[in-house]
Amino acid sequence: MVRLNCALALLGAASAAMATTVWPLPEKFITGSHNTAVGTISISAVNSTSYVLKNAISRYTGIINHESFLAPVDYRQGIIQTNGQLGGLTVAVDSTDETLCLETDESYVLHVPENGQATLKAHSVYGAVRGLETFSQLISANGYARVLRNTPIYIEDRPVFRHRGILLDTSRNYFPVKDILRTLDAMSYNKLNVFHWHIVDAQSWPVESKTFPQLTANGAYGPNMQTFIRYAKDRGIRVIPEFDVPGHTYIVGMSFPNIMSCMNKQPNWSKYAAEPPSGQLNIAKPESIDFTNRVVREYSKLFQDQVFHLGGDEVNRNCWNEDPYVRAYLAAHPGEDVEALLVNFYARVHSYLEVLGKTAMTWEETLFHSNYTPSKDTIIQTWIDEQSIPKTVAKGYRSIASPASSYYLDCGHGAWLSDFDGNSWCDPFKTWMHIYNFDPLANITIPAQRKLVLGGEVALWAEQSDETVLDSRLWPRAAAMAETMWSGKVNADGHVRTTKEVASRLHTQRFRMVGRGIGAEPMQPLWCARNPGNCDLNE
């Protein structure tokens, strides 16, 4: 009879057991005591017409058959004797529906015998995509061959949080399409499922507009947008666009100055904006609302996701209070003020988005720093501090956690203002350990409110980032969040995982990503990766 070992708690890193190589950690992981030889893998689907699944099988067949990966902790490993031969992998899904949304079922069950055919079962094609990634991580090099260790293997897996994302700002600096596609690949290796595309900001409007072509005569992201969205969908990744209004809109004024306020106020820009160049839509003008709604209409068709992000952060009242047109309008309408104008702007834009059948997502200022009351369908993304999460769900709103104190990946590289020799506003640098230790459910005790926390996003704002540093800014720190979003931090036996326990496994994931073409930065000297535990402070 085959002896089985429950791997719900992490195995000792020094043992280099196979279970420690999987990232993120599966919900239920049972292993045996045999080792199975792996030749050229054949993956087949049972009665599936899904293009997503067909593409995933083709992609992972290539990855698995060309990959010969050995975890750094196993660098002295000799040849492992095998007891059986893997025959291949059969994939079966209950539904070929390719709808990808917040409610998509990503669960899967994977069984790898000590000899013969492995099976992967899932309710959806996207659950199968997640299972294929796990299967690829189980195989390791064995001299010039490959091996599946500790078979038979039985895995049941599903995510703790439904929304697990990365925000990338492509306005402040340019990111070529090939680099964004590589980021989507890396996200799929870590079971992340949301690419929050902060596509425009004050500095540029890089996405092509057919409604307002003057915005981007030479848009960086144009005819290939559908290809990009399809590429993400094939990897089980939703693309949520963000068009930030009414603030952060200087670039609009370069084409439509008549609907703007406080355009590029210099040298005292900080009185009018969070960063230069200043400029906000003039909320006293109906034309500003019309412009915004036409933008929303165009891009809500292009981006297929149910959720559309309307921004709403860092609006500056000075910008409007000192605007001659706004002042004249308010003088003629004594019953109104700037706050009333802002509420009207939000109400008109949000209601139009609802007419288009989309769900609004906004930054927390829309809820907490204005008099507007969003509909309860609105998803609130929090960032100002970690207490914003319990405050949001206490009001009955769904929340995405992106606290700058834990999830902002741009922090810690120094100030970017030319005449200020100091730290960045959100120092210090957010280490992978700090990210892993953040709990979005902290201080939320009511079960109904805990369910309103949909997940989280790490954010890479691009004042000091472009394609030259993209991979190293994101990885492996985004992978740390990926595990806590997929697996949580508490094992089935109640044990809370520590960074000391997971470090070796994250080292392995980092080296795996590097082998797959992702420029993830080192976590420690190679000696530390090869000798887990020997670089701990132990205090």
N, C-alpha and C positions, 0 to 999 in steps of 0.2 A: 504494500500500500504506500502511495506517495505521501510523504510528510509535507504538510502545509504550514507556512508561517504567516501569521497576520502581520501585515506591514502598515497598519493604520497609524502607528507611531513610527517616527523616523528610525531607520536602522542606524547603527553606529557608523560614523563616517569612515573610520579606519578600516572597517570591513569591506568597504567599496562594494557593498551589495548592490545588485542591480536596481532595486527599488529607489535608491538614492539618486539615480540619474534622471528621474522623470520630473519635469518642471512644466506647469505647476503640479503640485502633489495631488494625485487622484483621491477621490472621496473614500473609496474602498479598494484595497490593494492586497491581494493574497498571493503568495508565492510558494513554490515548491523547492525541491532540493536537487533537481536535475539541470543539465545544460544541453541546449539544443543547437545543432549546427544550422547555419543559415547560408544558403546558396543564392542564386539569382531569384528574386522574389517576383511572383506573379500575383497581382491583386485583381479580383473580379467582383462584379456587382450582381446581385440576384434580382432579375426582372426590374431593372431601374432604367428609366428613360431620362433621368435628370442630367442636364448638362453640367450643373454644379458638381454633382457626384462624379460624372465621367472625367471632368477636368481635374478634380481632386485626386482621383485614382491615377491618372496619367502623371500628375505632378509628383505625387508621393512614390510612385513606382520609380521615377527618375531619381528622386532624392535618396531613397533607400538603397537602390542598386549601385549608386555612385559614391555613397558615403561609407567611409571606413573610419569610424570615430572611436577614440579611446579617451575616457575621462582622465583628467590630469592626475588624479589620485592613483590611477592604475598604471603609471608609467613603467613600473617594474614588473608588471604582470607577465607571467609565463604563458605558455600555451595551455588553454583550458580543454580538458577532455570532455567530449560530448557524448550524450546517451541516445540522441534521436536526431531527426532531420525535419526541419520545417518544410511543409509542402506548399505553403502559400497562404494567402489571406482572402477570405470570402466576406463581402460586405452586404448586409441586408438592411433596408430602411422600410419603415412602415408607410411612409408617405413621400412622394416625389415632389410635393409642393415646394417651390423655391422662394416663397415669401419670406423675407428677412425683416424682422421687427423686434421690438422690445420683448414680445411674448414668445419668441422662437425657442423651441425646446432644443437644447444643446447636449442633452444627456446621451450616454452611450454605454454599452457593455462590451468588453473585449475579453476574449478567452484565447490563450495561447497554450496548446498542449505540449507535452514533452516530445511528441512525435506526430507528424501529420499536419492537417489544415487548421489554421487559426481562423476565428470568426469574430466579426465586428457587427454588432446590432445597434441600431439607433432608431428613434422615432422620426427624426428629420434628417435631411441630407446634411444639415449643418452639424448635427450631432456626429454624423459619420466623419465629417471633416476634422472635428476635434479628436475623434478616436484614431484617425490615421496619423495625426501628429504624435499622439501618445505611442502608438505602435512603432513609429520611426525612431523614437527615443529609447526604446527597449533594446535595440540591436547595437552591439559594440564590436569593435575589431578584436580578432583572435589570431594574432600573427598575420599571415596573408589571407586568412579567412575571416568569418564573422560568426558571432554566437549570440544566442538568447540565453541569459543566465537565470537560474532559479526557476525553471519551469516545473510544472505548469503554472501559468499566471492567470489570475482572474481579476478583472478590474470593473468596478461600477463607478461611474463618474458623472458629475453634473456641477454646474457653477453655483456658488453661493449668491453672487450678485449678477443681475441680468445686464448691467451696463458697465463695461470695462474698457476704458478708452484712453486715447492719446489726443491731446489738442496740439495742432501744429499751426503756427502763425506764418503764413506765406506772403504777408503784405510788407513787412518791414525789411526783409531781405529775400532774395530769390532762391527758390529750391527747384531744380530741374525735375521734370516728370519722372525720370528714371530713378531719382533718389527717393521720391515719394513712393513709387512702386516698391522699391526695396524696403522702405519702412513698413508697407503693408505686409510684405513677406515676413519681416521680423515680428510683426504683431501676430501673425498666424502661428508662428513658432511658439508663442507664449499665450495662445488662446485669448487674445484681446479681440473685442468685437465691435468697437466703435472708433472710427476716425473722425474726430471733430475738426473740421476744416475751417479755421479762422482765416478765411480766404481774402478778405479785404480789411483795410484799416485806413488810418489817416494818410499813410505814406504812399499807398498804391492800390489800384483796382485791377489785379492781374488776371481776372477771369473775363472772357469775352462776353459782351452783352449785345444781343441783337436789337433789344429795345432802345438802348442808349449806346450806340457804337462809339460815340465820341469819348466815352469813359475809358475805353481801352482800344485804341486803334491798333495796338500791337500787344494784345493780351497774351500772357505767357501760357494760359490754360484755356484752350478754345475748342477746336473741333475734336480733340482727343478726349474730351470730358467723359463721354459715354464709355469709351474704352477703359478709362480710369475707374469709373463706377462699377463696371462689370468685373474688372480685375479684383476690386475689393470684395464684391459679392461672392465671387468664386472662392474666396478665403473666409467667408462667413463674417465679413466686416461691413457694418453699416457706415455710410458716409453722411454725416450731419453737417450741413453748411451753416456758417454763421455770417450774417450780414449785419454788422453792428450799427444800430441807429438809436437815438439821433446823434450821439457823440461819435468821436473818432472818424469824422467824415470830411476832413479837409480835402481829400482827393476829389470828392464830388464837386466841390467849389471850383476846381480847375476847369470843369466843363459847364457847371451851372452856378455861377456866382450869385445869381439872383435869389437862390433859395437858401443862402448860407448866412451864418452869423460868425463874428470874431475870427475872420480868416487870417491865419498866420500872424497873430499879434506878436511883434518883436519890439524890444528885447524882453519884455516882461510876459512871455508866453505862459509862465507857470500860474499866472493869475486867472488864465482862461482855459487851461487844459492840463491833463495829467502828464502829458509829454508833448513836445513839439512835433509837427506843426498844429497849432490850434485851429479849430473849425468845427462847427456843429450845424446841423440842419436848423433852419429858422422855423421854430414850431408855431409861430404866429401866422405863417403863410400856408394856406391850403395846398399850394403847389408842392410843398415839402411832403405832405401826406400822400398826394397823388404820385409823386416820384417814388416814394418808398413802396407804395402798394404795387406799382408797376414793376419794380425790382422784385418784390416778393412773388408776384405772379409769374414772371419769367423763370426765376430760378427754382421755384417750387415744382415746376414741370421738369426741369433738368435733373434735379436731385430727387430721387424717388422715395427717400425715406419719409416715414410718417412725421418725423420731428424736424422742425425748422427753427434754427436759433436766431433770435432777433437782437442779441446783444443787450443793450440797455445799461451798460456800466459806465461809471466815471463821467456822467454828464455834469457840466459846470454851469451853475446858475449865473455867475458873473458874465458869462458869454452872452446870455440873453438879457440880463438886467441892464447891460450897458449898450445893447444894440438899439440904434435909433428907430428902426422899424418896429421892433417889439415895444419900445417905450411909447411910441406914438399909438400903436394898436391898443395898449393897455389904458392909455389916457382916454381913448375913445370908447373903451369898454370898462368902466370903473368897477363892474362886478367881477372882473377876472384878474388873475395874476399869473405869474410864470408857472406856479404849481398847477393851476387849472389848465393852462395850455399844454403842459407836459402830460397830464392825465388824459386830455383829449387826444393828443398824439398817440399815446399808447393804446387807448381804447379803439381808435379808428384802425390802427395797423393790426392789432391783435384780432379784432373782430373780422377784418378782411382775411387774415390768415385762416381763421376758422371757417369762413365761407369756402375757402379753397380746399378744405378738408384736411388741413395740417394741424399738428399739435405744436404749440409755441414752447420754446425753451428760452429762458432769459437768465442773465446774471442777477444776483441777489438784490442789487440796488433797485430793480424794478419793484420788488416787494417791500423792501425795508427802507428805502431812501426816497420814496415818492408817495403821493397820496393815492396812487392807482392801486386798485385791487384786482389782480389777475384772476382769471377763471381758475377753478380748482383743477382743471385739466393741465394747466401750465406746469412745466418742469422747471424747477429753480436750481440753477447751478451756483453753488456757494464757493467763495474764495477768500473773503476778507479775513475771517478767522475760523477756527474749528468749532466755535460755539454757534456759528451760523447754521450748522446742520441741524442740531436739536431745535433751534428756534424755527427753522423752516418747517420741519415735520410737525412741530407742535401746532402750527397754523393749518395743518391738513394738506400741505403741498408735498408732492414728490420731489426728491432732492438728488442731485448729483454732487458728490464731494470733490472739490478741487482746492483745498485750502492752500494758500500761498506758503504757509508755515511748514507744509509737509510735501506738497505735490508740485511746486513750481520748480522746474528743472533749469531755468535760466538763472536762478539766484546764485550768488557767491562768486561771480566773476568780476566784481568791481563795478563802480559806477560807469556809465557810458557817456555822461555829459562831459564835454571837452575841458571845462574849467573847474571840475570838481574831482579832486584826488581823494576819493573815499570809497566806501563800500557800496554795493548795490542796495537798493531800498529793502530788499527782502533777504539780506544775508541772515544766516550763513548758507553755504552750499548744502544742498539736501542730499545726504549720503544715502546709499541703498539701505543701510541699516535703519536710518531715520524713517525712510519711506515705508519699510517693511513693518515698523513698529506702530505706525499710525493706524488707529481703529476708527473708521467712520461711524460706528455705532456707539462710541463712548458717550456716556451721559444720556443715553436714550433707553429708558427702561420699559416703556409701554409697548407691548408687542405690535399693536396696530401702527404705531409710529415708526418702529424699526423697519417694518415692511415698506414704508414710504422712501427709505434710502435705497435708491435703485442701483447705486454703485458709485464709481469714481472715475476721474480722469487725471492723469498727470499732464501738465501743460508746458510746452516749450514755446515761450514768447521769444521772438527772433530779433530783438534789438542787437544782440551780439552773436547771432547764429546764422549760418547759411549751410550750403551743402558740404563745405569743407569740415564742419564739426558735427553734422547732423547725427551720425551714428553714435559718436562718443558722448554727446549730450544726452541722448535717449537711453542708451543701453550700457550696462545691464540694469540701470536704475528703474526703467519702466518695467522690466521683468520682475523686479521686487514687488511692485504694485500688482502686477498681473497675478502673482500667486495669491496674494491676500484677497484679491477680488474673486478669483476662481475658487480657491480652497478655503478661504477664511484663514484665521490664525489658530483655530482650536481644532485638534484632532477629534475623532469620534469618541475617544476615551476621555475627553476633557482636558487633555494636555495642551497647553499653550506653547506653540513653537517659538523658539528664540532665534535671533540672528546667528548665534554661535552654532546652533544645530543645523541651520539651512545653508550656511556659507559654502560648504563643500559642494552641495547640489547646485547652488547658483554659479559657482566657479565652472562646474561642468556645463551648465546651460550657456554661460558666456563663451566658453571655448567651442561649444557646438555652433553657436551663432556665427562666430568668427569663421569656422569651417564652411559655413553656408554663405559667406560673403558679406556678413554684417560687421562693421568696424566697431564692435563693442569695446569700451575701454577696459583695461585691466583693473581688477579689484585689489590685488595684492601682488607682491613678487611671486614669480612662478614657484619658488621653493615653498611658499606658504600654501599655494594651491595643491601642491603635491604632498604636503604634510599637514593635513587638516588638524587644527587644534594647537599646533605649535607656534602660532602667531597670535594667540589670545593673550590678553593682559592678565586674566585669571585673578582679578582682585575682588 
